[in-house]
Amino acid sequence: MNKEWTMGDLLSTSSAYWRGCSLQAGVRLGIFTIIHDRQLSAAEIAATLHADPRGTEYLLNALTAMALLVKDEDMYSNTSAASRYLNKESSAYIGHIVLHHHHILDGWAQLDEVVKTGAPVATRSYGEEVERESFLMGMFNLAMAIAPEVASQIDLSGRRRLLDLGGGPGTYAIHFCLANPQLNAVIYDRPTTQPFAMETVESFNLSDRISFAGGDIITDPLREGSYDVAWLSHLLHSNGPEQCRQIIDKTVASMAPDGMIIIHEFILDNSKDGPEFPALFSLNMLVNNPEGRSYAENELRAMLSESGVRDITRHPFQGPNESSILYCRI
């Protein structure tokens, strides 16, 4: 797609991280949660944060300019979007993924070096537990926003055993089971994920239908012939091509006859120069992962074909961040 860039476009793109960092600071400080459904002055917010009054006021004014806060004389309140998505008290809170973006910012700031070396660079640590929580909860928040739609669009009638491979908190397994009363599921992920996953499953009263299996997706075996549908969501992009082939081969081997494999990914055009988010996401993998990247549709089709599957089809689903779905049969 051709775009006629103006000087203003270039400058706003170059400084776009200012907006991102302001949003991340607001979430990290808990400003939107502190305000909640009230009107508060800058002095009151600064006192609650034990923060510098001048710095607090400047951040509040910037967030107001970004239409995340509303300022009435000297009082600040949340916009409807901030109340819904940035207040921890909201069920639609996405602050965890915003914090994950904050945690990977150091790496992105060194993108020129990453491009030269082809390898991730050293970045500051916010603590393993903090980073794991923001990533897992961020993935959960994003999945919760689209999993009901995905589950309503994919026909799993007649299928009884689902493998949610690399399923993390099991958000998709949960919503597939909610949409298909006959379905049971197994979440397969690293053992450290199990407590969070099973707590989430319990919160939906699905402990009798969804279980957890811990292991390494690359090195550990899956139960062969056990599943009639497998869901691989945002799993392949964390791996290089050879590891992806291993994952797909192992998934195929775990399927019953006429089983269905569904891949949900940031899928690039075959030219690899679009859509924009999958193309940028390849850079995110370059910064943070030694081999991962977004894959083009023809690359995914080739991997699946090499594993002997049939009827590879592109589903019409389009996610809010340009994610897409391929599915096939054994």
VENWOSUL-V867134 format. One record per helix or strand of 3 or more residues. SS is the DSSP state (helix for helix, strand for strand). FROM is the first residue (numbers start at 0). TO is the last residue. If there is no record, write none. Layout:
ss:SS from:FROM to:TO
ss:SS from:FROM to:TO
This chain:
ss:helix from:6 to:13
ss:helix from:15 to:28
ss:helix from:30 to:34
ss:helix from:41 to:48
ss:helix from:52 to:64
ss:strand from:68 to:71
ss:strand from:74 to:77
ss:helix from:79 to:84
ss:helix from:94 to:102
ss:helix from:104 to:108
ss:helix from:110 to:116
ss:helix from:127 to:152
ss:strand from:160 to:164
ss:helix from:170 to:178
ss:strand from:183 to:188
ss:helix from:190 to:202
ss:strand from:209 to:213
ss:strand from:226 to:232
ss:helix from:235 to:237
ss:helix from:240 to:252
ss:strand from:254 to:264
ss:helix from:275 to:287
ss:helix from:296 to:305
ss:strand from:309 to:313
ss:strand from:323 to:328
